[in-house]
Amino acid sequence: MPESPSDALTADERAMLDFEGEWRRHAGAKEEAIRAELDLAPARYYQLLGRLIETEAALAYDPMLVKRLRRVRDQREAERAAREGALGL
């Protein structure tokens, strides 16, 4: 049976995507849940997640989530660029 692109994800990568898709169901702050469930510092989690959503394997695993995360990231980058342009940076 051929391997699907999402099979290329590690268990930790799948856990990150699953967490990101469902974290709102957890009580408390997201940063606390990241530490408790994934044993990662929030800054490291976001670094890894940013890289992960660029992969075809992540897109194959959860297309709606990855596309939403990419849209949010792109929107934030556009807003940041607009602010910097307005400030002459």
Secondary structure, 3 states (H helix, E strand, C coil): CCCCHHHHCCHHHHHHHHHHHHHHHCCCCHHHHHHHHHCCCHHHHHHHHHHHCCCHHHHHHCHHHHHHHHHHHHHHHHHHHHHHHHHCC
